[in-house]
Amino acid sequence: MTIQLPDNPARSDVLSARPTLWANPLYAADAIDDPSLPVMPSDVDEAQASWTRLAPLLETCFPELAATNGAIRSELVELQSLRDALGYAGPEFGTVFVKADSALPVAGSIKARGGVYEVFFFAEQLARLEGLLKDGEDIRRLAEQDAKAFFSRYTIAVGSTGNLGLSVGIAARALGFKATVHMSSDAKAWKVERLTRLGVEVVQHEADYTTAVENARLVAESDPTIYFVDDEQSKHLFLGYSVAALELAEQLQARGIVVDAEHPLFLYLPCGIGGAPGGAAYGARKVFGANVHCFFVEPVQSPCALVHMMSGAEDLVSVYDVGLTNKTEADGMAVARMSAFVATVMCRMLAGIFTVDDASLFRWLRLAHETQNIRLEPSASAGFAGPEFVVKHPEGRAFCAKWKIEDHLAQATHIVWTTGGSFVPQEQFEAFLETAAKLD
Ligand SMILES: Cc1ncc(COP(=O)(O)O)c(C=O)c1O
């Protein structure tokens, strides 16, 4: 299939794989109020309540969560020396933070929010259904030996470019489930090795992510003992991520940072299939309303959300449909076709999408390490382009003018969501730094 993208200032950049910014023409202040969407703002509160209910079990399974009473949280880090190194020292860039999901406990990436949530949520539902957990009983019961034996009769399956597989595999094994991860050809060897060591069956496909997910779904459909975590459609994954926005709101408030019409908030979220950034963006719109502007960021060769949303088509458009290759070192974002569920929800809620080249990812990864000792993988550094695009790019300026925020940029808060990296083995991390050094 070949698709013609509509006329748009970003069109030729997208087709030529040049970094660019696309502002969503359908962006609307009240998008979250649309009752036809498959998710509601109150779902975020329910997901928060589920996280709270599951917390004692999470703490039992993962002792590293003792300090947060079972919550999986990340720090909000203000940019200091890194801000200068990135060229964001000027007052027009307001305040810039990193939301450091790169150091999230349990799975070392933003996927800890979605994957761990869905597995633990499923375990609780299954245990209640089968009479293993009675009303009023302590949820930590699900970490006992007989519960593990019970869960071992089931398999959790997932398709992944790497990090979702890690988070689902780690969560599943902690409860005693069997786990199968279908990896795309982009998956890095260290992620495969780590899962294999945990006793997870890894099926490596010589194909892209979409194909890996399709295969995983097919296998699961034929076996009732397999629970499939469906990255293309799962509402649980989405809601697991969405709760991050409540955490962010608390952190901003604790720092006395106001978000209102004169103090806009910008989020820059690396996007693969769209679940993680979509969930965080949805939660943010629920919490901050129209005063938060969420942008996805994608590699120049894998802008699946960009090509689909720009096309305006009903059926999903993939990056192959417009002649791009889906080849990138940013394994977490090497996705050719976005989630239809996320496309529907984000249609009028997403401010825009920008693209970045691989060389920039490595440069930012190195800068973050050298200046503020932040450890990232390539996908996770993509958001650093955000402030430059919004404040300086012609499309960013037009966006700020349209939404009447151009006079408030000095009071704006920019949040670069760094989505993974703390689990990267030292040798692999040094290889990233070497790649970056060769670019100079
Ligand atoms: C580090 C990192 N960032 C961002 C993403 C994108 O998440 P999603 O595929 O849900 O859009 C991924 C996905 O695996 C990832 O591993």
The ligand as an SDF file (V2000), in Angstrom:
LIG
                    3D

 16 16  0  0  0  0  0  0  0  0999 V2000
   12.7220    3.2610   26.4520 C   0  0  0  0  0  0  0  0  0  0  0  0
   11.4130    3.3130   25.7610 C   0  0  0  0  0  0  0  0  0  0  0  0
   10.8550    4.5040   25.5200 N   0  0  0  0  0  0  0  0  0  0  0  0
    9.6680    4.6130   24.9070 C   0  0  0  0  0  0  0  0  0  0  0  0
    8.9650    3.4970   24.4970 C   0  0  0  0  0  0  0  0  0  0  0  0
    7.6550    3.6800   23.7830 C   0  0  0  0  0  0  0  0  0  0  0  0
    6.5500    3.1000   24.4040 O   0  0  0  0  0  0  0  0  0  0  0  0
    5.3040    2.6780   23.5440 P   0  0  0  0  0  0  0  0  0  0  0  0
    5.7380    1.5580   22.6510 O   0  0  0  0  0  0  0  0  0  0  0  0
    4.2800    2.2340   24.5200 O   0  0  0  0  0  0  0  0  0  0  0  0
    4.9190    3.8700   22.7590 O   0  0  0  0  0  0  0  0  0  0  0  0
    9.5090    2.2410   24.7190 C   0  0  0  0  0  0  0  0  0  0  0  0
    8.8120    1.0140   24.2960 C   0  0  0  0  0  0  0  0  0  0  0  0
    9.2580   -0.0790   24.4530 O   0  0  0  0  0  0  0  0  0  0  0  0
   10.7610    2.1440   25.3710 C   0  0  0  0  0  0  0  0  0  0  0  0
   11.3370    0.9460   25.5910 O   0  0  0  0  0  0  0  0  0  0  0  0
  1  2  1  0
  2  3  1  0
  2 15  2  0
  3  4  2  0
  4  5  1  0
  5  6  1  0
  5 12  2  0
  6  7  1  0
  7  8  1  0
  8  9  2  0
  8 10  1  0
  8 11  1  0
 12 13  1  0
 12 15  1  0
 13 14  2  0
 15 16  1  0
M  END
$$$$
